[in-house]
């Protein structure tokens, strides 16, 4: 069961989502405006937010940025818009997934399960990793979701940690960008900019740049690999 906030101004769609999610065993609260959503998130602990973009008081994209300023709760965008450039922008702004209306309740449930699984650090009942993964001076602990570089804790977002941990499980192996989108972003499609933006943020925290990499190495047109400095 998850605590879900539905942000949707269309009463018909809103009622259908509430009914479906409640029947699936989730605890659901709902609001119809961006400002109400911000108030709810600020005062109530949620496991996931389903956010419509066409809200009456504030565009959902702006609401997403404001949400990211106060919480890292997973957000699934649900909207009728299907512009790929906007999808990439929303993912870069902190959305965890994106669904284009109309979508089936089964599709929503599958996306929710994937997002919740990643945010909680794995599937229920899964055997937790017995120890941290080490790559050179990097230490990544998937169970505690903590990472250190040369003994100093790294302040990573959830997505940055997921990306680093996924690459650390395959040290020295070039991981194709399509695989990163599928496994880290749970997306079957997307733009390379999505990965590049997060790699840039992660490099900054690792004290390196694309021109002078230490751990993260990009092979143009192929993929990305993580390996210790030589």
Residue, then its C-alpha position, 0 to 999 in steps of 0.5 A: x500500500x502507498x500513500x498517494x496524492x492525486x492532483x487533477x482538476x477534471x472531476x471525472x478523471x479524478x474520481x476514476x483515479x481515486x476509485x482505482x487506486x483505492x480499490x488497489x489498496x492505496x491510501x488516496x488524497x486528492x486536490x484540484x489545484x497546484x497550490x492545494x497540492x503544495x500545501x498537502x505535500x508540505x503537511x502530509x507524508x506521501x509515497x507518490x504524487x500523480x500530477x496533471x499538467x493542465x491545472x487551473x491556477x498554475x501549470x503543472x510543470x511549474x508546480x513540479x519545480x516547486x514540489x522539488x523545492x520542498x520534497x523528493x517524493x516520486x512524481x508521475x506526470x499524467x497529462x494529455x500533452x505528448x510533446x517529446x521535448x516537453x517530456x524530456x524537460x519534465x524528466x530533467x525537472x525532476x519527474x520520475x515518470x510520464x503518462x499520456x492520457x488516455x491511459x489504462x489503469x493497468x498501465x498506471x499501476x505498472x508505472x506506479x509499482x516501478x517508481x515505488x520499487x526504485x524509490x524504496x530501494x527494491x522489490x518487497x521481500x528482496x534480499x538486501x545487498x550484504x555490503x557496499x559496492x566499491x569502485x576506487x574511492x567510491x563506496x555505494x551502499x544500496x541498502x542505506x542509499x548512501x554514497x561516499x567519495x574518499x570517505x566523504x558523504x555525497x549529497x545525491x538526489x534519488x535519481x543521481x544515486x540510482x544512476x551511480x549505483x546502477x553503473x557501480x554494479x557494472x564497473x568498467x562495462x560500457x552501459x548503452x544509453x537505452x539500457x540506462x533509460x530503461x533501468x534507471x528512468x523506467x523509460x522505453x524512450x527518451x532523449x540523450x539530454x535526460x542522461x547528459x543532464x544527470x551525468x553533468x550533475x553527478x560529475x560535479x559532485x564527484x569533482x570531475x568534468x566531461x573533459x577531465x573525467x575521473x570515474x564517469x566516462x562517456x563513449x560517444x554514440x555508445x554509452x557510459x561506464x564507471x571505472x576507478x581513476x588510473 
